[in-house]
Amino acid sequence: MMMSVDEYVRAVAPDIGGTRHKGQAGRIGILGGSVEYTGAPFFAGMSALRSGAELCYVFTAEEAATAIKSYSPELMVSAVYSWAKISSKDGRIVKQEQAQFEDRVTKALPRLHALVVGPGLGRDPRVLKSVERILMHAKSCDSPVPLVVDADGLYLLNSAPHIVKGYANALLTPNAVEYRRLAKAVIGRESAEASDVCRALQGPTLLCKGQTDLIVGSGLGSSGPSRLTCSEEGSLRRPGGLGDLLSGTAAVFLAWSARRKCGNPVQAAHAASSLIRRASKDAFSVKRRSMLASDVLKCVGDALDRMCPVSALQAKGLPPKPP
């Protein structure tokens, strides 16, 4: 019998006993942010930390780094390229900046347990070309890096779905519009079934966001893609940023699942969807129409503790969480 979502999270979550070293419960990378967008990588990174990761690295444009750093001291923000240089009219400068961008991120990959690609990344083709090469490198590492591809990362896949083809450690998180574009790129039809898209990609898991989230992958069964749905009650309001929260949380569960060798990407995506829906429900019950993604972020920790109580993980003698 398949585990419930709560049982799955309890199975993959690291023990809590005060004996581990910083970072062992999750080192998550966020490749995103741009000269125009700084909020999305913040939400993705902070949701990863609130979901149980211990360290979060944000790789972003030099022009965005200071703003993201100012949002929270918890995020370790690195400027990995300069927008002024990568958008230069001088091709030599562009190539040099791309090479440095790629080198800075690929050197960090061995430290990461998972990488989120896309939040606030922007759609500049020079940036996306470097991101493509970074993803290809992430797939070929001695220990392949679990990937969550969202937002502008999915835009990249519309023109180059081969980047993730055959890679079982990838989770794609399209909304309805993004899914239609992805299906068109992979199958040739916007209306293609998610199972067909998944089968054509030969490895990645899809988390198709909607009123009911549909997760399709190959991790649960030996014959064809497996699927789960998440229709838990969430918020009646849909402010921007909830998808970024989902991507950061999914990266943590993917990392835990891979390190524990328990469960699979389908279950990890299902757990992330359930957690963010529960946190959204909690936030909406208080804030109603004024609810923002930042309100949901504040509720992630309590929703996680109900899903996976510390008492179920703590070492003998550790005092319980105070009331």
Backbone bond lengths (Angstrom), bond angles and torsions (degrees), N, CA, C in turn:
res aa  C-N    CA-C-N  psi(-1)  N-CA   C-N-CA  omega(-1)  CA-C   N-CA-C  phi
1 M - - - 1.464 - - 1.521 109.21 -
2 M 1.336 116.94 135.05 1.452 120.94 -178.43 1.521 110.74 -70.53
3 M 1.314 116.05 143.86 1.456 121.67 178.67 1.529 110.87 -64.63
4 S 1.323 116.49 148.34 1.457 120.82 169.51 1.520 108.33 -70.58
5 V 1.326 116.46 167.48 1.461 119.21 -178.27 1.527 111.00 -62.81
6 D 1.339 117.29 -38.91 1.467 119.78 178.70 1.523 111.03 -67.05
7 E 1.317 116.78 -40.81 1.464 120.58 178.51 1.522 110.82 -63.42
8 Y 1.325 115.91 -38.78 1.461 119.68 178.64 1.528 110.94 -61.66
9 V 1.341 116.53 -48.17 1.465 119.45 -178.22 1.522 110.67 -62.68
10 R 1.327 116.93 -40.12 1.468 119.44 178.19 1.524 111.74 -65.52
11 A 1.321 116.31 -30.16 1.467 120.13 -179.68 1.522 112.05 -73.58
12 V 1.342 116.84 -35.57 1.468 118.98 -174.51 1.523 113.11 -96.38
13 A 1.337 117.99 -20.22 1.466 120.20 -176.42 1.527 110.92 -65.48
14 P 1.330 117.95 137.81 1.462 120.64 177.76 1.527 111.51 -62.95
15 D 1.315 116.27 148.22 1.455 120.72 175.18 1.521 109.96 -62.46
16 I 1.319 115.15 151.86 1.464 121.01 175.89 1.524 107.57 -117.96
17 G 1.326 115.47 115.32 1.459 118.47 -178.71 1.503 113.58 -154.77
18 G 1.331 116.89 3.69 1.450 120.21 178.41 1.518 114.27 79.24
19 T 1.329 118.34 9.45 1.458 121.03 -177.16 1.526 112.91 -104.67
20 R 1.317 117.72 -7.92 1.461 120.78 -177.34 1.528 111.38 -86.52
21 H 1.318 114.57 164.44 1.461 120.70 177.01 1.527 109.55 -96.44
22 K 1.325 114.98 155.13 1.462 120.95 178.98 1.523 111.11 -54.93
23 G 1.313 115.50 127.43 1.449 121.15 177.02 1.508 114.87 99.48
24 Q 1.327 117.61 -16.11 1.457 119.07 -177.27 1.526 112.53 -67.12
25 A 1.324 117.38 -25.57 1.467 120.54 179.73 1.525 112.31 -85.41
26 G 1.322 117.11 3.07 1.464 118.40 175.89 1.511 113.27 146.23
27 R 1.338 115.76 119.68 1.470 122.29 171.69 1.529 106.18 -118.75
28 I 1.326 115.19 108.32 1.459 121.37 -172.13 1.526 109.92 -111.30
29 G 1.320 115.92 137.31 1.455 121.26 175.51 1.519 111.10 -107.50
30 I 1.322 116.05 145.54 1.463 122.56 175.44 1.523 107.33 -123.20
31 L 1.306 117.68 115.66 1.456 122.36 176.14 1.520 106.94 -103.14
32 G 1.321 115.78 100.74 1.455 119.54 -175.28 1.512 111.19 -176.07
33 G 1.309 115.53 -168.37 1.456 119.97 -174.65 1.519 109.79 77.78
34 S 1.312 116.32 154.24 1.461 121.23 -176.87 1.517 109.05 -160.90
35 V 1.293 114.99 -177.97 1.457 119.53 179.42 1.530 110.97 -60.69
36 E 1.335 117.57 -23.97 1.462 121.78 -178.51 1.519 114.06 -99.34
37 Y 1.350 118.13 -32.79 1.465 121.63 -169.95 1.523 111.06 -124.49
38 T 1.337 115.19 125.87 1.470 120.24 -179.72 1.525 113.00 -126.43
39 G 1.319 118.69 -17.90 1.459 120.72 -176.30 1.515 113.90 -73.85
40 A 1.335 117.16 -38.78 1.466 121.08 -174.39 1.530 112.85 -60.54
41 P 1.342 119.69 -47.40 1.471 117.97 178.88 1.524 112.65 -65.71
42 F 1.329 116.75 -29.78 1.469 119.72 175.69 1.524 110.24 -62.84
43 F 1.331 117.56 -48.52 1.463 120.40 -179.01 1.523 111.55 -63.88
44 A 1.332 117.05 -41.80 1.463 119.79 179.45 1.527 110.77 -63.36
45 G 1.326 116.31 -44.12 1.461 120.13 -179.02 1.510 113.47 -67.48
46 M 1.320 116.56 -43.27 1.461 119.57 -178.23 1.517 111.45 -70.95
47 S 1.327 118.13 -32.91 1.467 118.95 177.00 1.522 110.28 -67.76
48 A 1.343 116.87 -33.17 1.462 119.52 175.64 1.525 110.31 -62.98
49 L 1.324 116.70 -43.76 1.466 120.30 179.64 1.527 110.73 -67.18
50 R 1.319 117.54 -42.74 1.461 120.76 -179.62 1.532 111.74 -68.68
51 S 1.334 116.67 -20.39 1.462 120.35 179.01 1.520 112.47 -89.05
52 G 1.319 116.98 -0.17 1.453 119.19 174.31 1.504 116.67 122.71
53 A 1.332 118.52 -10.29 1.467 120.01 174.96 1.520 108.94 -66.55
54 E 1.316 116.50 155.55 1.464 120.26 -177.42 1.525 113.56 -106.97
55 L 1.316 117.22 -24.90 1.458 120.90 179.02 1.522 108.87 -135.84
56 C 1.323 116.03 140.53 1.452 120.41 178.33 1.525 109.56 -136.80
57 Y 1.324 114.71 125.37 1.458 122.20 179.77 1.527 108.58 -108.29
58 V 1.328 117.07 129.41 1.461 121.54 176.89 1.528 108.31 -110.37
59 F 1.321 115.96 122.67 1.460 122.71 178.57 1.521 107.82 -105.75
60 T 1.326 116.47 117.58 1.455 118.63 -169.27 1.526 111.45 -149.25
61 A 1.318 115.69 -179.35 1.461 121.74 178.07 1.529 110.38 -72.21
62 E 1.307 115.46 146.86 1.468 120.45 177.60 1.518 110.91 -54.63
63 E 1.330 116.54 -38.62 1.459 120.74 -176.69 1.527 112.78 -71.32
64 A 1.338 117.45 -17.24 1.465 121.37 179.85 1.520 112.87 -100.82
65 A 1.321 117.25 -16.95 1.462 121.44 -169.99 1.524 113.18 -61.45
66 T 1.317 117.41 -45.44 1.466 119.71 -176.95 1.523 111.39 -63.16
67 A 1.325 116.64 -41.73 1.462 119.59 179.51 1.531 110.65 -62.30
68 I 1.324 117.30 -45.57 1.473 120.13 -178.17 1.527 110.08 -65.74
69 K 1.321 117.31 -39.63 1.463 120.05 177.16 1.520 111.26 -59.77
70 S 1.322 116.14 -35.71 1.473 119.55 -177.17 1.513 112.57 -71.03
71 Y 1.345 117.90 -19.92 1.456 120.53 -179.05 1.527 111.62 -73.39
72 S 1.322 116.95 -34.82 1.463 119.95 -177.97 1.524 110.70 -161.37
73 P 1.348 117.00 135.98 1.465 119.58 174.61 1.527 112.41 -77.24
74 E 1.328 117.28 -7.18 1.465 120.69 -177.40 1.524 112.77 -74.22
75 L 1.324 116.58 -25.24 1.460 121.07 -177.12 1.519 110.14 -89.42
76 M 1.335 115.83 135.68 1.468 120.93 175.71 1.519 107.69 -96.16
77 V 1.319 115.80 103.44 1.457 122.26 -169.87 1.524 110.19 -101.38
78 S 1.327 115.83 126.70 1.464 121.51 178.79 1.520 109.73 -119.42
79 A 1.320 116.07 129.73 1.459 121.31 173.67 1.527 107.50 -81.51
80 V 1.323 117.37 110.61 1.465 120.45 -173.63 1.526 113.15 -104.59
81 Y 1.325 116.86 -8.37 1.462 119.28 172.15 1.520 108.79 -158.56
82 S 1.319 115.25 160.03 1.460 121.99 176.87 1.518 108.92 -105.13
83 W 1.328 115.96 123.85 1.461 119.12 177.56 1.525 110.80 -62.32
84 A 1.325 116.99 -38.19 1.459 120.60 -179.45 1.523 111.16 -59.93
85 K 1.338 117.09 -36.19 1.463 120.50 -178.53 1.524 112.24 -83.82
86 I 1.337 116.88 -42.41 1.467 118.91 -175.44 1.528 111.36 -71.83
87 S 1.337 117.13 -16.59 1.465 121.23 177.19 1.526 111.97 -102.09
88 S 1.322 116.10 11.89 1.458 121.00 -178.95 1.525 111.34 -63.32
89 K 1.320 116.28 154.15 1.461 121.60 174.92 1.524 111.63 -80.67
90 D 1.320 115.42 -10.51 1.459 121.30 178.35 1.530 109.03 -88.78
91 G 1.307 117.37 110.90 1.452 121.36 -176.16 1.513 113.47 -59.39
92 R 1.322 117.80 -32.35 1.463 120.34 179.51 1.516 111.27 -65.63
93 I 1.323 116.06 -40.23 1.466 120.53 178.51 1.523 110.29 -65.70
94 V 1.322 116.25 -40.30 1.469 121.06 179.77 1.526 110.01 -61.82
95 K 1.309 117.75 -48.49 1.460 121.17 -178.47 1.521 111.92 -63.63
96 Q 1.324 115.72 -39.41 1.465 119.37 178.59 1.521 110.88 -64.69
97 E 1.330 116.81 -42.08 1.467 120.55 -179.71 1.523 110.95 -68.65
98 Q 1.320 117.65 -39.18 1.461 120.77 176.36 1.525 111.21 -60.74
99 A 1.320 116.39 -43.53 1.465 120.51 -179.37 1.526 110.87 -63.02
100 Q 1.325 117.03 -41.73 1.461 120.40 179.04 1.527 110.76 -68.15
101 F 1.308 117.52 -39.79 1.464 123.43 176.33 1.524 109.91 -56.80
102 E 1.301 116.07 -52.37 1.461 121.07 -178.19 1.522 111.62 -63.26
103 D 1.303 116.62 -40.43 1.464 120.56 -179.11 1.523 111.17 -65.18
104 R 1.320 117.16 -42.53 1.463 120.96 -178.23 1.526 111.76 -63.31
105 V 1.324 117.20 -40.11 1.464 119.47 -177.92 1.529 111.11 -78.45
106 T 1.315 117.58 -44.18 1.467 119.39 -177.64 1.528 111.79 -63.96
107 K 1.318 117.58 -30.85 1.465 119.55 177.00 1.523 111.53 -66.39
108 A 1.334 116.22 -26.77 1.469 120.16 -178.71 1.522 112.74 -84.75
109 L 1.322 118.27 -18.01 1.465 121.32 -173.47 1.528 114.19 -56.65
110 P 1.340 120.14 -40.49 1.475 118.59 -178.86 1.526 114.14 -61.44
111 R 1.331 117.47 -19.93 1.466 120.03 179.37 1.521 112.29 -82.44
112 L 1.321 117.56 -15.71 1.460 121.01 -169.50 1.520 112.32 -92.67
113 H 1.334 114.89 145.73 1.466 121.15 172.57 1.524 111.20 -93.67
114 A 1.343 117.46 -17.69 1.469 122.18 176.30 1.520 107.76 -167.35
115 L 1.334 115.37 155.90 1.461 121.55 -179.04 1.522 109.37 -132.72
116 V 1.334 116.43 128.96 1.462 122.88 173.76 1.526 107.47 -97.99
117 V 1.309 116.71 129.33 1.463 121.48 -176.89 1.524 109.90 -121.82
118 G 1.331 116.63 121.01 1.453 119.02 171.01 1.508 118.91 131.08
119 P 1.340 121.22 -32.87 1.474 119.16 -174.10 1.527 112.53 -60.03
120 G 1.326 116.21 114.39 1.459 120.90 178.20 1.508 114.30 71.22
121 L 1.322 117.62 13.27 1.464 121.26 -173.57 1.523 113.08 -64.89
122 G 1.326 117.42 -32.01 1.454 120.28 -174.31 1.521 110.34 85.36
123 R 1.325 115.73 175.11 1.459 119.84 -172.79 1.529 113.44 -124.21
124 D 1.297 116.64 21.72 1.460 118.74 177.95 1.523 109.66 -65.42
125 P 1.335 118.50 127.82 1.470 120.36 -175.36 1.524 114.01 -63.14
126 R 1.333 117.79 -27.60 1.467 119.65 179.32 1.516 111.06 -71.99
127 V 1.321 116.59 -37.56 1.462 120.87 175.84 1.526 109.59 -68.87
128 L 1.322 116.22 -45.92 1.464 120.42 -177.18 1.528 112.01 -63.88
129 K 1.324 117.85 -32.29 1.464 119.75 177.71 1.522 110.68 -63.85
130 S 1.326 116.69 -40.71 1.466 119.86 176.77 1.521 110.75 -67.32
131 V 1.323 117.28 -39.11 1.463 120.80 178.70 1.527 109.69 -62.70
132 E 1.316 117.33 -39.74 1.466 120.72 177.06 1.528 110.42 -57.09
133 R 1.321 116.91 -46.23 1.463 119.75 -178.61 1.524 111.43 -68.23
134 I 1.321 116.95 -33.55 1.469 120.52 176.85 1.532 110.09 -64.89
135 L 1.325 116.80 -42.83 1.463 120.33 179.60 1.524 111.39 -64.95
136 M 1.309 116.68 -40.16 1.459 119.53 177.76 1.527 110.38 -62.17
137 H 1.324 116.23 -36.84 1.467 120.09 177.72 1.523 110.47 -68.46
138 A 1.341 116.96 -41.21 1.469 120.83 -179.25 1.526 110.85 -59.66
139 K 1.326 116.88 -34.66 1.466 121.35 179.28 1.517 112.29 -70.21
140 S 1.324 116.34 -28.04 1.465 120.08 -172.67 1.520 113.76 -99.92
141 C 1.344 117.73 5.25 1.461 120.81 178.99 1.534 109.99 -63.14
142 D 1.331 115.77 157.98 1.462 119.79 176.57 1.519 110.51 -56.09
143 S 1.336 116.05 -39.63 1.463 122.12 172.28 1.523 106.97 -115.11
144 P 1.336 118.03 94.47 1.471 120.64 -175.86 1.525 112.10 -52.98
145 V 1.325 116.07 137.73 1.456 122.10 -173.78 1.533 110.11 -87.63
146 P 1.334 119.20 124.71 1.465 120.12 172.34 1.525 110.38 -58.58
147 L 1.311 117.01 135.43 1.460 122.54 -175.80 1.523 110.88 -120.54
148 V 1.328 115.64 138.23 1.462 121.92 167.21 1.516 106.12 -114.94
149 V 1.321 117.45 119.24 1.462 122.17 -177.33 1.524 108.64 -110.67
150 D 1.334 115.52 120.71 1.458 121.13 -173.78 1.525 108.79 -138.50
151 A 1.321 115.76 165.74 1.469 123.09 168.77 1.531 111.59 50.71
152 D 1.341 117.44 -122.30 1.458 120.51 -176.13 1.528 112.57 -68.86
153 G 1.323 117.52 -17.01 1.456 119.68 170.97 1.518 110.90 -65.55
154 L 1.326 116.57 -36.86 1.468 121.17 176.28 1.529 110.56 -69.08
155 Y 1.318 117.09 -34.13 1.467 120.65 175.85 1.530 109.94 -59.59
156 L 1.321 116.41 -40.28 1.461 120.63 176.18 1.526 111.01 -60.27
157 L 1.327 117.08 -41.95 1.471 120.55 -178.15 1.524 112.71 -67.22
158 N 1.341 116.93 -22.29 1.465 118.81 178.88 1.523 111.53 -59.63
159 S 1.328 116.69 -33.61 1.460 120.60 179.86 1.524 112.26 -100.11
160 A 1.336 116.84 -11.29 1.460 119.56 -177.01 1.524 111.41 -146.95
161 P 1.334 118.22 61.98 1.474 119.74 -178.99 1.522 113.25 -63.66
162 H 1.335 116.80 -16.71 1.470 119.96 178.95 1.522 112.36 -62.34
163 I 1.330 116.73 -19.49 1.465 120.14 -177.24 1.524 110.97 -57.48
164 V 1.330 116.83 -40.27 1.469 119.94 -177.31 1.526 112.64 -107.42
165 K 1.311 117.69 -0.47 1.463 119.54 -177.91 1.530 110.63 -60.67
166 G 1.324 115.53 129.23 1.450 121.04 179.21 1.516 115.21 81.42
167 Y 1.344 117.00 3.38 1.461 119.97 -176.35 1.524 110.39 -101.22
168 A 1.317 117.25 103.65 1.462 122.04 -174.72 1.518 113.00 -73.65
169 N 1.331 117.58 -10.91 1.462 120.73 -179.81 1.523 112.33 -93.84
170 A 1.326 117.29 17.30 1.463 120.89 179.74 1.518 111.03 -109.22
171 L 1.331 115.56 138.31 1.462 123.28 174.20 1.515 107.88 -121.62
172 L 1.325 117.10 122.40 1.458 122.98 179.09 1.522 108.41 -104.47
173 T 1.333 117.49 134.50 1.471 120.74 -172.15 1.530 112.04 -123.60
174 P 1.323 118.75 64.91 1.468 120.44 -177.31 1.525 113.74 -78.63
175 N 1.340 114.97 144.98 1.463 119.15 165.94 1.521 107.51 -83.12
176 A 1.323 117.24 -172.95 1.475 119.61 -172.83 1.524 112.04 -61.64
177 V 1.327 117.25 -44.87 1.469 120.84 -179.38 1.521 110.29 -66.94
178 E 1.329 116.22 -45.13 1.468 120.19 -179.99 1.518 111.52 -63.53
179 Y 1.329 116.59 -34.73 1.460 119.34 178.75 1.530 111.13 -65.15
180 R 1.316 117.23 -43.59 1.462 119.51 -179.15 1.532 110.69 -61.18
181 R 1.315 116.33 -39.72 1.471 119.81 178.84 1.528 110.54 -67.26
182 L 1.332 115.95 -40.97 1.463 119.76 179.93 1.526 110.58 -65.38
183 A 1.325 116.82 -44.18 1.462 120.82 179.09 1.520 111.13 -60.95
184 K 1.320 116.36 -39.68 1.469 121.06 177.22 1.520 110.37 -62.15
185 A 1.333 116.96 -41.70 1.465 121.03 -178.20 1.516 111.83 -69.98
186 V 1.323 117.17 -35.87 1.467 120.97 -173.41 1.518 112.20 -89.88
187 I 1.340 116.56 -44.38 1.468 122.09 -173.96 1.528 112.42 -105.04
188 G 1.336 114.89 -28.78 1.463 118.97 -175.37 1.504 113.48 99.02
189 R 1.351 116.97 0.83 1.466 121.66 179.75 1.520 109.74 -137.05
190 E 1.315 116.63 127.57 1.463 120.96 178.40 1.520 111.81 -63.62
191 S 1.325 116.77 -27.45 1.463 121.24 -175.50 1.523 113.00 -90.41
192 A 1.309 118.07 7.44 1.469 121.29 -177.52 1.522 110.79 -60.09
193 E 1.318 116.16 144.20 1.460 121.59 177.59 1.531 110.46 -66.82
194 A 1.326 115.28 146.03 1.462 119.97 -179.23 1.524 111.44 -59.79
195 S 1.328 116.72 -36.31 1.455 119.71 179.43 1.527 111.35 -63.68
196 D 1.342 116.74 -34.73 1.463 120.33 178.29 1.523 111.03 -70.38
197 V 1.320 116.34 -40.39 1.467 120.13 177.45 1.523 110.14 -63.56
198 C 1.317 115.79 -44.36 1.460 121.25 178.82 1.522 110.80 -60.36
199 R 1.316 115.87 -44.35 1.464 120.31 -178.88 1.525 110.75 -64.47
200 A 1.335 116.67 -38.82 1.460 120.35 -179.79 1.534 111.40 -68.63
201 L 1.322 116.86 -31.24 1.463 120.14 179.35 1.531 111.96 -77.48
202 Q 1.320 117.21 -19.15 1.465 122.80 171.00 1.535 113.51 60.79
203 G 1.316 116.97 43.39 1.456 117.49 176.03 1.509 115.41 160.03
204 P 1.337 118.46 -56.03 1.460 120.01 -177.39 1.528 113.43 -60.51
205 T 1.321 114.89 153.12 1.462 122.71 174.78 1.519 108.73 -98.42
206 L 1.320 116.98 143.46 1.455 122.89 177.04 1.517 110.11 -108.42
207 L 1.318 116.05 132.38 1.460 121.95 169.43 1.521 105.70 -116.16
208 C 1.324 115.75 98.31 1.460 121.56 -176.81 1.524 108.99 -89.57
209 K 1.325 115.94 110.95 1.458 121.61 -172.97 1.523 111.46 -80.99
210 G 1.326 115.91 140.11 1.450 121.12 179.08 1.515 109.95 -176.38
211 Q 1.322 116.34 -165.50 1.459 119.57 176.59 1.527 110.06 -56.82
212 T 1.323 115.53 -39.75 1.459 122.68 167.26 1.516 106.96 -117.47
213 D 1.313 117.74 123.87 1.461 120.57 178.65 1.526 109.32 -78.91
214 L 1.320 115.64 132.50 1.459 122.07 178.83 1.522 108.70 -110.47
215 I 1.323 116.33 124.76 1.459 121.37 178.56 1.517 108.19 -114.22
216 V 1.322 116.57 123.23 1.456 122.24 -177.31 1.518 109.29 -128.40
217 G 1.319 116.08 130.31 1.451 120.03 179.62 1.503 110.87 -162.67
218 S 1.308 115.40 -170.58 1.460 120.34 -177.08 1.518 112.37 -114.53
219 G 1.336 117.08 12.73 1.448 119.40 -171.58 1.514 116.72 -83.10
220 L 1.322 119.10 -21.84 1.457 119.75 -172.94 1.525 114.25 -95.19
221 G 1.295 117.54 -24.70 1.450 119.28 -175.23 1.509 112.18 -129.51
222 S 1.310 115.99 163.70 1.454 120.10 -178.98 1.522 111.97 -92.69
223 S 1.316 117.20 -13.00 1.465 119.63 -178.61 1.516 109.84 -122.75
224 G 1.319 116.05 102.64 1.450 120.68 177.07 1.512 113.59 77.44
225 P 1.333 115.55 171.24 1.468 120.07 -178.75 1.519 112.08 -63.75
226 S 1.315 115.79 148.81 1.462 122.30 174.30 1.514 108.56 -102.15
227 R 1.297 116.61 159.84 1.459 119.45 -177.37 1.520 111.18 -145.66
228 L 1.317 114.85 144.41 1.451 123.26 172.31 1.512 107.37 -133.65
229 T 1.312 117.13 156.70 1.457 120.80 174.36 1.521 109.05 -125.34
230 C 1.314 114.62 151.51 1.456 120.45 175.24 1.519 108.23 -126.91
231 S 1.319 115.26 111.07 1.464 120.75 179.59 1.524 110.45 -119.56
232 E 1.342 116.47 21.81 1.461 119.50 177.33 1.526 110.34 -57.56
233 E 1.310 115.29 147.40 1.458 119.76 178.90 1.518 109.97 -65.23
234 G 1.315 115.61 132.65 1.454 121.02 176.45 1.516 110.08 -121.73
235 S 1.309 115.65 -137.72 1.455 121.09 177.28 1.520 110.49 -89.65
236 L 1.312 116.58 148.44 1.460 120.83 173.19 1.524 110.50 -83.05
237 R 1.292 116.87 -4.95 1.467 122.62 -179.72 1.527 108.59 -116.10
238 R 1.337 116.75 145.48 1.453 121.48 -176.80 1.530 111.00 -124.91
239 P 1.328 118.00 75.68 1.465 119.51 176.82 1.521 110.59 -74.41
240 G 1.299 116.66 161.23 1.453 120.44 175.92 1.524 110.80 -63.47
241 G 1.313 115.32 148.96 1.464 120.58 176.30 1.508 115.13 106.27
242 L 1.334 118.34 -16.38 1.463 119.34 -177.86 1.535 111.25 -66.44
243 G 1.315 116.75 -35.69 1.460 119.51 177.11 1.521 112.00 -64.55
244 D 1.325 116.40 -33.74 1.465 120.08 177.32 1.526 110.61 -67.90
245 L 1.335 116.15 -39.72 1.463 119.63 176.10 1.527 110.38 -61.24
246 L 1.322 116.05 -41.83 1.466 120.45 180.00 1.528 111.36 -62.93
247 S 1.320 117.02 -41.80 1.465 119.64 -177.04 1.523 111.60 -65.69
248 G 1.335 117.41 -39.93 1.460 119.84 178.66 1.515 112.25 -66.78
249 T 1.325 116.27 -42.22 1.461 120.68 178.40 1.525 111.38 -65.14
250 A 1.330 116.51 -41.85 1.464 120.49 179.33 1.522 111.25 -61.17
251 A 1.329 117.10 -36.86 1.464 120.46 179.04 1.522 111.22 -61.66
252 V 1.334 116.58 -39.09 1.464 120.26 179.49 1.529 110.60 -65.24
253 F 1.325 116.95 -47.83 1.458 119.73 -178.56 1.532 111.58 -66.56
254 L 1.326 117.09 -34.64 1.462 120.11 174.65 1.526 110.47 -62.44
255 A 1.328 115.54 -45.14 1.462 120.28 -179.31 1.523 111.07 -63.44
256 W 1.321 116.92 -45.87 1.471 120.56 179.54 1.523 110.42 -61.92
257 S 1.322 116.58 -43.23 1.465 120.43 -178.26 1.519 110.67 -62.51
258 A 1.344 116.23 -42.16 1.455 120.21 -178.94 1.527 111.36 -67.43
259 R 1.332 116.57 -41.43 1.464 119.96 -176.47 1.523 111.44 -74.04
260 R 1.322 117.29 -32.70 1.459 121.06 178.33 1.534 112.35 -83.02
261 K 1.362 115.11 -13.43 1.471 120.47 -173.91 1.526 110.46 53.26
262 C 1.329 113.36 45.13 1.460 121.04 -177.97 1.521 107.98 -136.69
263 G 1.313 117.44 134.71 1.452 119.52 -179.04 1.515 110.41 75.00
264 N 1.322 116.27 -163.01 1.459 122.01 -175.61 1.520 109.42 -160.18
265 P 1.342 117.68 175.18 1.464 120.02 -177.28 1.520 114.75 -59.70
266 V 1.341 117.70 -31.41 1.466 119.71 178.32 1.527 110.11 -62.07
267 Q 1.324 116.24 -46.80 1.465 119.98 179.38 1.524 111.82 -68.42
268 A 1.330 116.69 -36.48 1.465 120.16 178.25 1.527 110.57 -62.14
269 A 1.335 116.51 -44.35 1.460 120.52 179.28 1.529 111.15 -65.28
270 H 1.324 116.18 -40.17 1.457 120.83 178.67 1.524 111.06 -62.68
271 A 1.329 116.48 -41.73 1.462 120.63 179.26 1.521 111.12 -65.37
272 A 1.339 117.03 -41.44 1.463 120.41 179.11 1.523 111.03 -63.56
273 S 1.330 116.05 -43.32 1.459 120.33 177.88 1.525 110.72 -60.10
274 S 1.330 116.66 -44.27 1.464 120.93 -179.10 1.521 111.28 -63.93
275 L 1.323 116.61 -43.18 1.463 120.09 -177.87 1.523 111.70 -64.35
276 I 1.328 117.53 -46.49 1.465 119.46 -178.51 1.519 111.05 -68.28
277 R 1.320 117.81 -33.72 1.470 119.72 175.98 1.534 110.50 -65.20
278 R 1.317 117.15 -41.78 1.469 119.71 179.48 1.520 110.94 -66.03
279 A 1.327 117.11 -41.52 1.462 120.11 177.80 1.530 110.73 -65.57
280 S 1.327 116.54 -37.77 1.467 120.73 178.66 1.523 111.22 -65.24
281 K 1.320 116.04 -39.89 1.462 120.18 177.67 1.526 110.08 -62.57
282 D 1.324 116.78 -43.51 1.462 120.49 179.40 1.529 111.08 -62.06
283 A 1.335 116.39 -44.32 1.467 120.20 -178.37 1.522 111.22 -66.81
284 F 1.338 116.36 -40.97 1.457 119.59 -178.51 1.526 111.78 -66.91
285 S 1.325 116.58 -32.48 1.465 119.66 -179.36 1.524 111.52 -63.63
286 V 1.325 116.12 -22.29 1.465 120.45 -179.83 1.531 111.84 -100.55
287 K 1.330 116.27 -46.32 1.466 120.60 -170.69 1.521 113.72 -92.82
288 R 1.328 117.24 -21.96 1.461 122.68 179.49 1.536 110.97 54.65
289 R 1.336 117.87 -126.16 1.467 120.26 -174.97 1.529 113.19 -65.50
290 S 1.304 116.78 -21.68 1.466 119.26 -177.84 1.523 113.03 -89.35
291 M 1.329 117.84 5.05 1.453 121.06 -177.65 1.523 111.42 -61.93
292 L 1.350 115.08 134.67 1.455 122.28 177.09 1.525 109.53 -122.35
293 A 1.310 115.99 168.41 1.466 119.82 177.18 1.521 111.10 -59.79
294 S 1.325 117.01 -32.55 1.469 120.02 178.77 1.520 111.29 -65.26
295 D 1.324 117.54 -30.42 1.463 120.54 176.13 1.524 110.64 -70.25
296 V 1.323 116.56 -39.07 1.465 120.61 177.99 1.520 109.84 -64.65
297 L 1.325 116.36 -41.92 1.462 120.79 179.61 1.528 111.15 -55.53
298 K 1.316 116.92 -38.99 1.463 121.26 -179.56 1.529 111.93 -67.31
299 C 1.318 116.83 -20.90 1.465 120.88 -176.93 1.526 113.29 -96.02
300 V 1.332 117.61 -7.05 1.464 120.54 -175.55 1.526 111.40 -62.53
301 G 1.334 116.71 -42.58 1.464 119.89 -176.51 1.518 113.24 -61.05
302 D 1.323 117.43 -46.73 1.465 120.34 -179.31 1.535 110.84 -67.63
303 A 1.344 116.25 -38.56 1.465 119.15 178.09 1.532 110.32 -63.62
304 L 1.330 116.32 -38.74 1.464 120.19 178.20 1.520 111.20 -66.03
305 D 1.316 117.38 -39.00 1.468 119.43 -177.62 1.525 111.57 -70.39
306 R 1.329 116.78 -28.44 1.468 118.32 173.30 1.527 110.47 -71.89
307 M 1.310 115.99 -35.56 1.457 121.13 179.30 1.525 111.29 -72.30
308 C 1.311 116.17 -38.22 1.466 122.11 -174.59 1.525 108.28 -142.44
309 P 1.336 117.97 79.09 1.466 121.04 -175.58 1.528 112.11 -59.00
310 V 1.305 115.79 142.14 1.459 120.39 177.60 1.525 110.33 -56.90
311 S 1.329 116.68 -33.92 1.464 120.50 -178.85 1.528 111.96 -60.82
312 A 1.334 116.80 -23.06 1.463 120.00 179.51 1.523 111.99 -81.02
313 L 1.346 116.33 -12.25 1.456 120.48 -174.71 1.520 113.72 -118.96
314 Q 1.328 116.24 -20.83 1.455 119.01 -169.03 1.522 113.01 -69.85
315 A 1.313 113.96 150.90 1.459 121.03 177.76 1.522 109.71 -74.26
316 K 1.310 115.20 157.58 1.463 120.68 -179.39 1.526 109.98 -58.23
317 G 1.314 115.99 132.64 1.452 120.72 176.90 1.509 114.86 94.20
318 L 1.351 118.34 -11.75 1.463 119.77 178.67 1.529 108.31 -74.39
319 P 1.319 118.61 129.46 1.467 119.81 -178.55 1.521 111.60 -63.68
320 P 1.325 117.76 143.29 1.464 120.61 -179.46 1.522 111.70 -67.85
321 K 1.340 114.94 163.12 1.464 120.00 176.43 1.517 109.10 -61.96
322 P 1.349 118.41 131.21 1.461 120.34 -179.93 1.509 111.21 -64.45
323 P 1.330 117.14 150.74 1.478 120.05 -179.20 1.517 110.93 -68.31
